[in-house]
Amino acid sequence: MKKKIVLFGIIFSLFLSTCGKRESDKPATKSPVRASNSVRQKRPHGGRERAVVSMPVEVAYVVRKDMKDYIVASTTLEALREVEVFAKTSGLVTSLFVEEGDRVKAGDTLLIIDDREARLNLKKARIAYREARNAKERSEQMKSRNLISDEEYESTQLSFQRAETELESARLAFEYTRVKAPISGYIIERMVELGGMVTTGKALFRLGEFNPLRARVYIPEKELSKVKIGQDAILSIESEPGKLFHGRVELISTVVDPSSGTFKVTIRVDSAEGILRPGMFAGVRIVVDEHSGTLAVPKQAIIYEGDKRFIYVVHGGIAKKVEVETGFSDEGYVEVVGELNEGEPVVVAGQNNLASGMKVEVVNSSHQDSL
């Protein structure tokens, strides 16, 4: 019996020593490393400390600015005045003075049509006019001395008038061989070649006046009461990103198109810089209302929850959720009404996982020093 007890004790000792060796062979576990933006807080009543992580966010400031309400549309720019120049006589083009894109003034000669026949006719008409004028003067002298009859005198007067009319007609025919610009502007299109044959009524050129330009937009009928003559309009074009151009409402159609339910608004656009051209596609915003000096925040600050709008305001490193109402907006800002003050920092990035009362750390360097 004693031998069994001794043997059992030896086996039990060996078992304990083996377990102790296995535990000592395990690697030591490391304590988890907390983020650098975490803080240690003590539990109440002497409890253990717990780590509170600060949410990294970016902020911007509440500003005051003038906010405008727009009616947005798009259109293609048109020349304010655009005309076609037609031939008033027939013949070969002997001289051509302009090309497409050239700037011309009203009265500038654009081309010359063969004028040899017209020049000869003008010369003959001048000679006939001088003869008729001399005959008229002689008849007047003779009439004063009663040397000719009334019939002869009247015939001489009529001959002079006929010669005068024929001279004017010859001059006009000669002028028709000189094709001149009816307006100042640019040559949009040339439809004739040097040496080509033109006939009376043939279109030769298309001219356009580029400053100012005209933009015609079509606005929904429900917006009719908002649009007034003289309202400002802001235009943008793809070829000049970030650059804005200004115009003014000039005409408002008096009828609504029943097929589309829209009415036409014509905008006069200043193009003195020479950047805008007819045919360019432009985005148009007509300013129909304005709030001056209102509070505004970047659009990224707004959180949408159903039909409500919220903003996170940062004070003392703590985020506070504030409900707001939004108003007019532009490219980057939106008007807000709520418990906000000018200059308050609001969260514009990182608010998706944020809750009111959470500690935050501002990470955009331009704002850190002021918070």
Residue, then its C-alpha position, 0 to 999 in steps of 0.5 A: m500500500k505504501k509503495k502505491i502511495v509513493l508511486f502516485g506522488i512521483i507521477f503527480s510531481l512529474f505532471l506538475s513540472t511538465c505543465g510549468k515548463r509549457e507555460s514558461d515557453k509561451p511568448a510574453t503578450k504585449s499591451p495594445v498600443r493606443a493612438s497618439n490622439s487618445v487620452r486616459q480618463k478615470r472611471p468614477h468611484g476609483g474605477r480603472e482608466r479607459a482610453v478615449v480616442s479623438m476623432p480627426v476632422e477638418v474644419a472651416y469657418v462660418v462666414r458672412k457673404d452675399m448669397k444669390d438665388y438663380i434660375v439656371a439654364s444653358t444655351t448657345l451664344e449668338a451674335l447680337r447682329e448678323v447679316e449677309v452681304f449680297a451681290k447687287t450686280s453680276g461679273l467676275v470678282t477682280s479684287l478680294f480684300v478680306e478673309e474669314g475672321d477679319r475685323v471690318k468697319a462699316g463702309d469698308t470695301l470687301l471685294i470688287i466686281d469687274d467694273r470696266e463696263a460700269r466705268l464706261n457707262l459712267k463716263k458716257a453719262r457724265i458727258a451727256y450730263r455736261e451737254a444737257r447742262n450747257a443746253k439748259e443754261r443757253s436756253e435760260q439765257m435765250k428765254s430771258r430775251n424771248l428768243i425761244s418758245d416755251e416748248e423749246y425751253e421746256s424740252t431743254q429742261l427735260s433733257f437736262q433732268r433726263a441726263e441728270t437721272e442717267l448720271e445718277s444711275a451710272r454712278l449707282a451701277f459703278e458703286y455696285t461693283r464695290v461690295k462694302a460692309p454694311i456693319s462693323g464686325y467680323i467676317i464669319e463666312r466668305m462664300v466667294e473666291l477671287g476670279g469667281m463669277v457672281t450674279t445679282g443676289k448671290a450671298l458673298f459674306r456673312l458678318g457678325e458683331f461680337n460685342p455684345l453677344r446675345a444669349r437666348v434661354y428658355i425658362p419654365e412657365k412657373e418661373l415667369s414671375k421671378v424674371k425681370i428686365g435688367q436682372d444680372a446674369i452670370l455665364s460660364i463656358e467650358s473653354e474658360p473654366g473658373k472664369l465668369f462672364h456677365g450679362r443683363v436680361e434685355l427681353i422677355s417674351t410675352v407668350v409661353d410656348p404651349s408645346s414646351g411650357t417655357f418662355k424665351v428670355t434674351i440676355r445681352v452679354d458683354s464680350a469686350e475681352g474678346i474671349l466669347r464667340p458666337g456658337m459657344f455653349a454657355g451655362v447661364r444663371i439669372v440672378v432673381d433674388e439676393h440676401s446680403g450679409t447672410l451666414a454661410v458655410p461650405k456645402q460639405a458641412i451640411i449633413y442631411e437626415g431625412d428632411k432635416r439639416f445639421i452641422y457639427v460645430v467645434h468648441g474646446g475640442i468637442a463637437k456639437k450637432v446643431e440643426v440648421e435651415t438652408g437657403f440660397s447656395d452658390e458653387g461652394y457655399v450654402e446659406v444657413v439659419g440656426e444657432l451659429n455665429e460668424g467665425e465659428p468652426v464647423v466640421v467639413a470632413g470626418q463628420n460621418n462617424l461623428a456624434s454630438g459630444m465627441k472629442v475631435e482633433v482638427v487635422n487641417s493645419s490652417h485651422q489648428d492654431s485658432l481652435 
